[in-house]
Amino acid sequence: MSTLWHGRFEGGPAEELLAYTVSLPFDQRLWPDDLAGSSAHVRGLARAGVLSAVERDAVLAALDQVAAELGGGTFEFGPSDEDIHTAVERRVTELAGDAGAKLHTGRSRNDQVATDLRLYAKRSLLDVAGRVLALQQVLLDRAVAAGTAYLPGYTHLQRAQPVSLAHHLLAHGWALGRDVDRLLDCRRRGDVSPLGAGALAGSSIALDPDGVAEDLGFASRFENSLDAVSDRDFVAEALFALVLVGIHLSRMGEEVVLWTSDEFGFARLDDAYSTGSSMLPQKKNPDIAELARGKAGRLIGDLTGLLATLKGLPLAYNRDLQEDKEPLFDAVDQVSLALSAMSGLLATLRFDVARMAAAADSPYAAATDLAEHLVVRGMPFREAHAIVGGLVRTSIEGDIPLADLVHAHPALGEEAVPLLAPGVSVTRRTTPGGAGPGPVAVQLQRFQARLAADRARVAG
């Protein structure tokens, strides 16, 4: 069997070596990026005088033919194709003859695969950012439609203060906005072409890495050839950004699981975005939400696995770096699927606003309002906190309506009783960014503007 490196070896590679080192089963998805990088390299070789115009055109035509075969599913992989780079070069040489054999001039698989993976990361992160924006739009639409609906806000999973449903939904929307920032920022830092770095030290051939970088749409080319072929910071950063998207989806999924349970009853799942039980006829399960929660652990494993691989590598390229692709591919795939699935789930979720309001209308949820009522009248907050806490304790232990105790208390009295009425507490949150109607109306406008600006950033 002929390999790209057979000249140094007397015999062929062992089957066990090939079976263990082959990466074609997973790296063949890089073929669009490999062909783009190879085409740019060929044009650079022609500018450097290594390829004649006739040779350049013959190799570019062969690359176009390979693209058609790979895109159409007719490409035939051979037993010597250990990776997508080998497969492409072999087929180009078959098609273009001696000119095709010049394709790898001045290039190593080290800078080639680094280029491919950066191109893949650039387009994949942009696609994920677009999916995040789509989910944000769903949250915005649901927030607008929620109107004045409100529900309990929670700390420690205990009812705390009422918040508007729109405010709660937008809390997830703003977190996703930070994800868009991270995805685009990571993409910007990874927007560097390694092509021309060679195996580790560059080349004695008059290559044109600046022109090739521009040809491929990179913002710049590498500054140090050793760093160029060994750097996988961009993969680690991409994984971290994707993991945080997954964490935010997990948190949303957890709330869907809780809210759609009979114990909460705040929402009902659409049939198209839920599953049933093979044994229990009454069941309607939030599988999408549960998988969003469960797959977050898988994404964390992708990140930590890569970091463990990178931590002990000396400069420059080491075969360990073959392990950079599967975690990235997996994270991109899983997050992309989760974003689409969660968008559909949340777009079709039916909220039970009456059940939400009933849960939020407990007079105890207005305890902070009572304390702030006293503070506005000059009482130190700690004293007000103690008074109201004592009234709540007496109410619960003595089974006495809190309103009766408030009415009878000399520091509160009749004027404080209306603070306990259903729906009143949420309207009293007036500070910027708060959960009341006024701040939420402003927030909706600001979120819509942010979404439009981020769409422009992704489109640009």
Buried (B, 14 or more C-beta within 10 A) or exposed (E): EEBBEEEEEEEEBEEEEBEEEBBBEBBBEBBBBBBBBBBBBBBBBBBBEBBEEEBBBBBBBBBEBBBEBBEEEEBEBEEBBBBBBBBBBBBBBEBBBEBBEBBBBBBBBBBBBBBBBBBBBBBBBBBBBBBBBEBBBBBBEBBEEBEBBBBBBBEEEEBBBBBBBBBBBBBBBBBBBBBBBBBBEBBEEBBBBBBBBBBBEBBEBEBBBBBBBBBBEBEEBBEEBBBBBBBBEBBBBBBBBBBBBBBBBBBBBBBBBBBBEEEBBBBBBEEEBBBEEEEEEEEBBBBBBBBBBEBBEBBBBBBEBBBEBBEEEEEBBBEEBBBBBBBBBBBBEBBBBBBBBBBBBBBBBEBBBEBBBBBBBBBBBBBBBBBBBBBEEEBEEEEBBEBBEEBBEEBEEEEEEBBEBBBEBEBBEEEBBEBBEBEBBBBBBEEEEBBBBEBBEEBBEEBBEBBEEBBEEBEE
